Amino acid sequence: MLCLCDTLDSGMQVESIDDYDEYCHYVAGLVGLGLSKLFHASGLEDLAPDSISNSMGLFLQVILLCKSDQCV
């Protein structure tokens, strides 16, 4: 993750869907994973599979990017 942060700080250009997926995973997918585990630990929710937790984070971040006109 440090490598991605260094790249983003130096002005990373997002040029492909794979670039967006990687960026969104680090800025939102990991949040989705953490929140899923937190909700499960609190007893409020069943533990969702990591792929679903990550996908929800990616989905929300893509929506934010599109709202800010950063989508290709």
Buried (B, 14 or more C-beta within 10 A) or exposed (E): EEEBEEEEEEEBEBEEEEEBBBBBBBBBBBBBBEBBBEBBEEEEEEEBEEEEBBBBBBBBBBEEBEEEEEEE
